Amino acid sequence: MTIKEVCERYGISADTLRYYERTGVIPPVGRTGGGIRDYTEQDISWVENAICMRGAGLSVETLAEYVRLFQEGDGTVPARRALLAGARADLAAQLEKCRETLEKLDYKISRYDEAMKTGVLTWDAPEERSGNMEWITLNNGQKCPAVGIGTFMLTPAEAESSVREALRMGYRCVDTAAAYCNERAVGRGMRQSGVRREDVFLSTKLWPCDYENDRAVDETLERLGTDYVDLLYLHQPAGNWPAGYRLLERACREGRARSIGVSNFEGRYLAELETRWEIVPQFIQAEAHPYFPQDELRKTLDKYGVRLMAWYPLGHGDRALMEEPVFADLARKYGKTSAQVILRWHIQMGFAVIPGSRSVDHIRDNLNILDFSLTQEEMAAVASLNKGVRYYNRTDQQLAGFAGWRPQYETE
Ligand SMILES: NC(=O)c1ccc[n+]([C@@H]2O[C@H](COP(=O)([O-])OP(=O)(O)OC[C@H]3O[C@@H](n4cnc5c(N)ncnc54)[C@H](OP(=O)(O)O)[C@@H]3O)[C@@H](O)[C@H]2O)c1
């Protein structure tokens, strides 16, 4: 039989047959007078043997060894048995590798199924963490650092420098908003810090003028210079906020926002959102501090495992709050400042906290709150400061104004 006929009969290429012969998987095939390979019945049985054994997963080396034993006359049962035992061990190792791979795939597939059902992609947070950071686990499994830096009222230059320095010091969470008009600067600060993008939890907010803008998320990502944010909020319950929430849910399903949230949605707005959401948010950002610990709001949040990210955590720098005697006493006891004691109280309340600052010293202090804890009695003493009073009381008229306002985003 010619090589062409053998190829046709067994569906393999002439190159494969030549390779098998060269490597000893099939013994040398006799040639005709013109030098053409001439396959006898015996050669063909070696070809069939090779096809079967390779198909079963035997390596070319093992097969060649098997053939050599025959060729050199040691085709004894013990020699073949030893060879096959080795081959079996090889095959078992290969199967084990396949099993491990399948298990990993199965894990991924089940996560994928879950995402298809819930519409929420969950992400494994990297194991490596910065220093002794404390982490909050969100209702989608994602993890958020308990302390971050806020950038409200910071100019682009200030935001760039505060974010860069904060990340270099060990912060891993940054909060900004389209309305702060410093997203580009925040992106620059993040890049200058040298901290890897995947190690930073970045949150930003859409402003109401963009709630009906299909490209709002793309434009936000473009300003920040990233292809996803860790948390995307609606900034205010103004304008067509239900459409805005659909944008958030879409961004979440597409992986462009790993978590979503609403900011300043308290009372009737949160109640209405509850009837509309397809994806339960991970965070609500709201004013919270010892004078106003959001007792009411927290009842709804606890129902859904939604976490509170506190804005004005230091009362926007209010001296009266920071000079409360209880903080001065605790500051003395723990060798901290009053601001640090207040921020520690936030963390122990389970809030994520994002103090804003232009001062490198304050930024450093605000992170340096992870090495002490307030006792239950001390937490109760702080609780007694609750006056149920906010610093910022938004009116319906202001809310209507928000819908008509368009921030002047930075162009460069
Ligand atoms: N969603 C919303 O509607 C909304 C509204 C407001 C704020 N936010 C977010 O929440 C973040 C925090 O709010 P915020 O920045 O307005 O108020 P804040 O964090 O309560 O207070 C910031 C003020 O406190 C001072 N400060 C910071 N650290 C200090 C320290 N260790 N000791 C003494 N003073 C200190 C700062 O001055 P220095 O610059 O001198 O440090 C600044 O004047 C914002 O940056 C923003 O990201 C969101």
The ligand as an SDF file (V2000), in Angstrom:
LIG
                    3D

 48 52  0  0  0  0  0  0  0  0999 V2000
  -22.6970   62.6320   47.7590 N   0  0  0  0  0  0  0  0  0  0  0  0
  -22.7010   63.8590   48.1510 C   0  0  0  0  0  0  0  0  0  0  0  0
  -23.6630   64.6140   47.9080 O   0  0  0  0  0  0  0  0  0  0  0  0
  -21.5430   64.3940   48.9130 C   0  0  0  0  0  0  0  0  0  0  0  0
  -21.6180   65.6180   49.5740 C   0  0  0  0  0  0  0  0  0  0  0  0
  -20.5030   66.0650   50.2690 C   0  0  0  0  0  0  0  0  0  0  0  0
  -19.3650   65.3110   50.2960 C   0  0  0  0  0  0  0  0  0  0  0  0
  -19.2950   64.1140   49.6430 N   0  0  0  0  0  0  0  0  0  0  0  0
  -18.0680   63.2750   49.6650 C   0  0  0  0  0  0  0  0  0  0  0  0
  -17.6870   63.0870   51.0220 O   0  0  0  0  0  0  0  0  0  0  0  0
  -16.3540   63.5450   51.1970 C   0  0  0  0  0  0  0  0  0  0  0  0
  -16.1660   64.0730   52.5890 C   0  0  0  0  0  0  0  0  0  0  0  0
  -16.9140   65.2400   52.7860 O   0  0  0  0  0  0  0  0  0  0  0  0
  -16.2070   66.6490   52.9710 P   0  0  0  0  0  0  0  0  0  0  0  0
  -14.8350   66.5670   52.4190 O   0  0  0  0  0  0  0  0  0  0  0  0
  -17.0790   67.6790   52.4060 O   0  0  0  0  0  0  0  0  0  0  0  0
  -16.2260   66.8570   54.5370 O   0  0  0  0  0  0  0  0  0  0  0  0
  -15.4100   66.2120   55.7450 P   0  0  0  0  0  0  0  0  0  0  0  0
  -14.5660   65.1080   55.2830 O   0  0  0  0  0  0  0  0  0  0  0  0
  -16.3780   65.9670   56.8400 O   0  0  0  0  0  0  0  0  0  0  0  0
  -14.5130   67.4270   56.1910 O   0  0  0  0  0  0  0  0  0  0  0  0
  -13.5220   67.9630   55.3740 C   0  0  0  0  0  0  0  0  0  0  0  0
  -12.9610   69.1360   56.1340 C   0  0  0  0  0  0  0  0  0  0  0  0
  -12.3350   68.6610   57.3140 O   0  0  0  0  0  0  0  0  0  0  0  0
  -10.9770   69.0600   57.3580 C   0  0  0  0  0  0  0  0  0  0  0  0
  -10.2000   67.9140   57.7980 N   0  0  0  0  0  0  0  0  0  0  0  0
   -9.9540   66.7510   57.1420 C   0  0  0  0  0  0  0  0  0  0  0  0
   -9.2120   65.9480   57.9060 N   0  0  0  0  0  0  0  0  0  0  0  0
   -8.9690   66.5870   59.0520 C   0  0  0  0  0  0  0  0  0  0  0  0
   -8.2400   66.2570   60.2190 C   0  0  0  0  0  0  0  0  0  0  0  0
   -7.6330   65.0700   60.3380 N   0  0  0  0  0  0  0  0  0  0  0  0
   -8.2030   67.1630   61.2040 N   0  0  0  0  0  0  0  0  0  0  0  0
   -8.8220   68.3480   61.1080 C   0  0  0  0  0  0  0  0  0  0  0  0
   -9.5190   68.7300   60.0300 N   0  0  0  0  0  0  0  0  0  0  0  0
   -9.5930   67.8490   59.0080 C   0  0  0  0  0  0  0  0  0  0  0  0
  -10.6170   69.4280   55.9570 C   0  0  0  0  0  0  0  0  0  0  0  0
   -9.6820   70.4760   55.9260 O   0  0  0  0  0  0  0  0  0  0  0  0
   -8.1690   70.2800   55.3590 P   0  0  0  0  0  0  0  0  0  0  0  0
   -8.2630   70.3690   53.8890 O   0  0  0  0  0  0  0  0  0  0  0  0
   -7.4440   71.4240   55.9870 O   0  0  0  0  0  0  0  0  0  0  0  0
   -7.6970   68.9830   55.8660 O   0  0  0  0  0  0  0  0  0  0  0  0
  -11.9450   69.8960   55.3650 C   0  0  0  0  0  0  0  0  0  0  0  0
  -12.1440   71.2420   55.6510 O   0  0  0  0  0  0  0  0  0  0  0  0
  -16.1920   64.5880   50.0930 C   0  0  0  0  0  0  0  0  0  0  0  0
  -14.8550   64.9150   49.8620 O   0  0  0  0  0  0  0  0  0  0  0  0
  -16.8820   63.9160   48.9560 C   0  0  0  0  0  0  0  0  0  0  0  0
  -16.0550   62.9350   48.3400 O   0  0  0  0  0  0  0  0  0  0  0  0
  -20.3790   63.6450   48.9620 C   0  0  0  0  0  0  0  0  0  0  0  0
  1  2  1  0
  2  3  2  0
  2  4  1  0
  4  5  1  0
  4 48  2  0
  5  6  2  0
  6  7  1  0
  7  8  2  0
  8  9  1  0
  8 48  1  0
  9 10  1  0
  9 46  1  0
 10 11  1  0
 11 12  1  0
 11 44  1  0
 12 13  1  0
 13 14  1  0
 14 15  2  0
 14 16  1  0
 14 17  1  0
 17 18  1  0
 18 19  2  0
 18 20  1  0
 18 21  1  0
 21 22  1  0
 22 23  1  0
 23 24  1  0
 23 42  1  0
 24 25  1  0
 25 26  1  0
 25 36  1  0
 26 27  1  0
 26 35  1  0
 27 28  2  0
 28 29  1  0
 29 30  1  0
 29 35  2  0
 30 31  1  0
 30 32  2  0
 32 33  1  0
 33 34  2  0
 34 35  1  0
 36 37  1  0
 36 42  1  0
 37 38  1  0
 38 39  2  0
 38 40  1  0
 38 41  1  0
 42 43  1  0
 44 45  1  0
 44 46  1  0
 46 47  1  0
M  CHG  2   8   1  16  -1
M  END
$$$$
